Amino acid sequence: MNTTIRLAAFDMDGTLLMPDHHLGDETLASLRKLAERGITLTFATGRHYLEMKQVLANIDIPGYLITGNGTRVHNLEGTLLHASDLPETCFHELISKDWGTSASLHVFRDDGWFTETDSPALLHAHQFSGFRYQLVELAKLPLTGNSKICFCAPHDELLILLPLLQDYFADRLDICFSAHDCLDIMPGGSNKGSALALLTKKLGIPLAECLAFGDAMNDREMLESVGRGIVMGNALPVLKQHVPHLEVIGHCKDQAVSQFLRRELQLGL
């Protein structure tokens, strides 16, 4: 790798995490080697800050956190650097309007993950952290302080819902797939790419000297903004279609990010 790399940004699900939603030993070793080299680590995910804070504490690896798909940015000490919330009107419309779908609706706020639907299967992806939703009446949540909403359902059902939301909200909101079964909705202009640009500006690191890995449409802006964006072999087909110019590596089940880092940065693990 000829370009100097000063910061590496990693998506979690489908990228760093294996299909069982755990971090592999090779991956952990590679991340620690990067940190030892003085490369700034940033974990950019749709997951909640409260969950990611605990994950980093458990693995004892320092990293900046971009969570909620760019709606929150925290530094190494846990200080909030950036926050964006859904407009009150949009939030009210999202939770009160009948969208003609059986998809479950989930709300991210600073104090947790909230839903009206008890869906134990969704907790499988959070077993390694123990993070879980809180059952509430969404209509009783405050209209302010809501960073992200996601609809969860089989992919085919979400494909029907997507254009309805896009037509209704136009450019007021950012809407994208973070996984086959998860359609995320953020404030307009909020995404991992805009959050990483804000963070790197604060750190004085040019985006051209950043490396990023991802597998879904919520990674697109981040992957296209850095000096070298890397797409996972297991990435959503729609992401590969939108960024055909970017390099594709192996599958998350094989800890392909670690293999890439070992090869390209000669980590010597």
C-alpha positions as CSV (number, residue, x, y, z in Angstrom):
1,M,0.0,0.0,0.0
2,N,1.8,3.1,-1.2
3,T,-0.4,5.8,0.4
4,T,0.3,6.7,4.0
5,I,-2.6,5.4,6.1
6,R,-3.2,7.4,9.3
7,L,-6.8,6.3,10.1
8,A,-8.7,3.1,9.4
9,A,-12.5,3.0,9.7
10,F,-14.4,-0.2,10.1
11,D,-18.0,-1.2,9.8
12,M,-19.0,-3.9,12.2
13,D,-21.7,-6.3,11.0
14,G,-20.7,-8.2,7.9
15,T,-17.3,-6.6,8.0
16,L,-15.3,-6.9,11.2
17,L,-17.8,-9.3,12.8
18,M,-18.1,-12.8,11.6
19,P,-21.6,-14.3,10.8
20,D,-22.0,-15.3,14.4
21,H,-21.6,-11.6,15.3
22,H,-18.3,-12.1,17.1
23,L,-14.9,-10.7,16.5
24,G,-12.3,-13.3,15.5
25,D,-9.0,-13.7,17.2
26,E,-7.1,-12.7,14.0
27,T,-9.1,-9.6,13.7
28,L,-8.5,-8.6,17.2
29,A,-4.8,-9.1,16.8
30,S,-4.7,-7.0,13.6
31,L,-6.6,-4.2,15.3
32,R,-4.2,-4.2,18.2
33,K,-1.2,-4.1,15.8
34,L,-2.7,-1.1,14.0
35,A,-3.2,0.7,17.3
36,E,0.4,0.0,18.3
37,R,1.6,1.5,15.0
38,G,-0.2,4.7,15.8
39,I,-2.9,4.3,13.2
40,T,-6.2,5.9,14.5
41,L,-9.0,3.3,14.7
42,T,-12.6,4.3,14.1
43,F,-15.5,2.0,14.3
44,A,-18.4,3.1,12.1
45,T,-21.6,1.2,12.7
46,G,-25.4,1.4,12.7
47,R,-25.3,0.0,16.2
48,H,-26.0,2.1,19.3
49,Y,-23.2,4.0,21.1
50,L,-24.0,2.3,24.5
51,E,-23.4,-1.1,22.9
52,M,-20.2,-0.1,21.1
53,K,-18.8,1.6,24.2
54,Q,-19.1,-1.7,26.0
55,V,-17.7,-3.7,23.1
56,L,-14.5,-1.6,23.0
57,A,-14.2,-1.8,26.8
58,N,-14.4,-5.6,26.6
59,I,-11.7,-5.9,23.9
60,D,-9.6,-3.1,25.3
61,I,-8.9,-1.5,22.0
62,P,-9.0,2.3,21.7
63,G,-11.2,3.7,19.0
64,Y,-13.3,6.6,17.9
65,L,-17.0,5.7,17.6
66,I,-19.3,6.7,14.8
67,T,-22.7,5.1,15.7
68,G,-26.3,5.2,14.6
69,N,-25.0,5.4,11.0
70,G,-23.3,8.7,11.6
71,T,-25.8,10.4,13.9
72,R,-23.4,10.2,16.8
73,V,-19.6,10.7,17.0
74,H,-17.6,10.1,20.2
75,N,-13.9,10.5,20.9
76,L,-11.6,8.1,22.7
77,E,-12.7,9.4,26.1
78,G,-16.4,9.0,25.3
79,T,-17.0,12.7,24.8
80,L,-19.8,13.5,22.3
81,L,-18.3,15.3,19.3
82,H,-21.4,15.4,17.1
83,A,-25.1,14.6,17.3
84,S,-27.9,14.8,14.8
85,D,-31.5,13.9,15.4
86,L,-34.6,13.3,13.3
87,P,-36.8,16.4,12.8
88,E,-39.7,16.3,15.2
89,T,-42.3,16.3,12.4
90,C,-40.6,13.5,10.6
91,F,-40.3,11.4,13.7
92,H,-44.0,11.8,14.5
93,E,-44.9,10.9,10.9
94,L,-42.7,7.8,11.0
95,I,-44.1,6.3,14.1
96,S,-47.8,7.3,13.7
97,K,-48.5,6.9,10.0
98,D,-49.7,3.5,8.7
99,W,-47.1,2.4,6.2
100,G,-48.9,-0.7,5.2
101,T,-46.2,-3.0,6.4
102,S,-45.8,-5.7,9.1
103,A,-42.1,-4.6,9.6
104,S,-41.3,-3.9,13.3
105,L,-40.3,-0.3,14.1
106,H,-37.3,0.5,16.3
107,V,-36.1,3.8,17.7
108,F,-32.6,4.8,18.8
109,R,-32.2,7.5,21.5
110,D,-29.2,8.3,23.7
111,D,-30.7,6.3,26.5
112,G,-31.3,3.1,24.5
113,W,-33.1,1.1,21.8
114,F,-36.9,1.2,21.9
115,T,-39.6,-0.8,20.2
116,E,-43.2,-1.9,20.7
117,T,-42.5,-5.3,19.2
118,D,-40.9,-8.2,21.2
119,S,-38.7,-9.8,18.6
120,P,-36.2,-12.2,20.4
121,A,-34.7,-13.2,17.1
122,L,-33.2,-9.7,16.7
123,L,-31.2,-10.1,19.9
124,H,-29.1,-12.9,18.4
125,A,-26.9,-10.2,16.7
126,H,-26.3,-8.6,20.1
127,Q,-25.4,-11.7,22.1
128,F,-21.8,-10.8,22.3
129,S,-22.6,-7.5,24.0
130,G,-25.8,-8.2,25.9
131,F,-27.4,-5.1,24.5
132,R,-31.1,-5.3,24.1
133,Y,-34.3,-3.3,23.2
134,Q,-36.7,-1.8,25.7
135,L,-40.4,-2.4,25.1
136,V,-42.4,0.9,25.2
137,E,-45.3,2.6,23.5
138,L,-43.4,4.6,20.8
139,A,-46.1,7.3,20.8
140,K,-45.1,8.1,24.4
141,L,-41.4,8.8,23.5
142,P,-40.4,12.5,23.3
143,L,-40.4,14.0,19.8
144,T,-36.9,15.3,20.4
145,G,-33.6,13.3,20.8
146,N,-34.4,10.5,18.4
147,S,-31.3,9.8,16.3
148,K,-32.4,6.8,14.1
149,I,-35.3,4.7,13.2
150,C,-35.2,1.3,11.6
151,F,-37.7,-1.0,10.1
152,C,-36.9,-4.7,10.4
153,A,-38.6,-7.3,8.1
154,P,-37.7,-9.8,5.3
155,H,-35.9,-8.0,2.5
156,D,-38.7,-8.3,0.0
157,E,-41.1,-6.6,2.3
158,L,-38.6,-3.7,2.9
159,L,-38.2,-3.3,-0.8
160,I,-41.9,-2.4,-1.0
161,L,-41.6,0.0,1.9
162,L,-38.5,1.8,0.7
163,P,-40.0,3.8,-2.3
164,L,-43.0,4.7,-0.1
165,L,-40.7,6.3,2.4
166,Q,-38.5,7.9,-0.2
167,D,-41.5,9.5,-2.0
168,Y,-43.0,10.7,1.2
169,F,-39.9,12.2,2.9
170,A,-37.9,13.1,-0.2
171,D,-34.6,14.7,0.9
172,R,-35.8,15.4,4.4
173,L,-34.3,12.0,5.6
174,D,-31.5,9.6,4.7
175,I,-32.8,6.1,4.1
176,C,-30.7,3.1,3.3
177,F,-30.3,-0.7,3.9
178,S,-27.8,-1.5,6.7
179,A,-28.6,-5.2,6.2
180,H,-30.9,-7.3,4.1
181,D,-33.5,-7.2,6.9
182,C,-32.9,-3.7,8.2
183,L,-33.9,-0.4,6.6
184,D,-32.4,2.6,8.5
185,I,-33.8,6.1,8.6
186,M,-31.6,9.0,9.7
187,P,-31.7,12.8,9.5
188,G,-31.0,14.2,6.1
189,G,-27.3,14.5,5.4
190,S,-26.4,12.1,8.3
191,N,-24.4,9.1,7.2
192,K,-21.1,7.4,8.0
193,G,-19.3,9.5,5.3
194,S,-20.4,12.9,6.6
195,A,-19.6,11.8,10.2
196,L,-16.1,10.6,9.2
197,A,-15.4,13.8,7.4
198,L,-16.3,15.8,10.5
199,L,-14.1,13.5,12.7
200,T,-11.1,13.6,10.4
201,K,-11.3,17.4,10.2
202,K,-11.2,17.6,14.0
203,L,-8.2,15.2,14.0
204,G,-6.4,17.0,11.2
205,I,-6.2,13.8,9.1
206,P,-7.0,14.2,5.3
207,L,-9.6,11.7,4.1
208,A,-7.1,10.7,1.4
209,E,-5.0,9.2,4.2
210,C,-7.9,7.1,5.5
211,L,-8.8,3.5,4.8
212,A,-12.4,2.1,5.2
213,F,-14.2,-1.2,5.0
214,G,-17.9,-1.9,4.6
215,D,-20.5,-4.3,3.3
216,A,-23.9,-2.4,3.1
217,M,-25.5,0.7,1.6
218,N,-25.0,2.6,4.9
219,D,-21.3,2.3,4.2
220,R,-21.4,3.8,0.7
221,E,-20.6,7.4,1.5
222,M,-17.8,6.5,3.8
223,L,-16.2,4.0,1.3
224,E,-16.4,6.6,-1.5
225,S,-15.0,9.5,0.6
226,V,-11.7,7.9,1.7
227,G,-8.4,7.4,0.0
228,R,-9.0,3.6,-0.2
229,G,-12.5,2.1,0.3
230,I,-12.7,-1.7,0.6
231,V,-15.8,-3.7,-0.1
232,M,-16.4,-7.0,1.5
233,G,-17.0,-10.1,-0.6
234,N,-20.2,-10.8,1.3
235,A,-21.5,-7.2,0.7
236,L,-25.0,-6.5,-0.4
237,P,-25.2,-6.8,-4.2
238,V,-26.7,-3.3,-4.4
239,L,-23.6,-1.8,-2.8
240,K,-21.3,-3.6,-5.2
241,Q,-23.5,-2.2,-8.1
242,H,-23.1,1.4,-6.8
243,V,-19.3,1.2,-6.2
244,P,-18.0,-1.0,-8.9
245,H,-14.7,0.9,-8.9
246,L,-13.8,-0.1,-5.4
247,E,-11.7,-3.1,-4.4
248,V,-13.5,-6.2,-3.2
249,I,-11.9,-8.6,-0.7
250,G,-13.0,-11.8,0.9
251,H,-15.8,-12.8,3.3
252,C,-16.3,-11.7,6.9
253,K,-16.5,-15.4,7.9
254,D,-12.8,-15.7,6.9
255,Q,-11.8,-12.5,8.8
256,A,-11.0,-11.0,5.4
257,V,-10.3,-7.6,6.9
258,S,-7.5,-9.0,9.0
259,Q,-6.1,-10.9,6.0
260,F,-6.1,-7.6,4.0
261,L,-4.4,-5.7,6.7
262,R,-1.7,-8.3,7.3
263,R,-0.9,-8.4,3.6
264,E,-1.1,-4.7,2.7
265,L,0.3,-3.2,5.9
266,Q,2.7,-6.1,6.7
267,L,1.6,-6.4,10.2
268,G,3.7,-9.5,10.8
269,L,1.2,-11.4,12.9
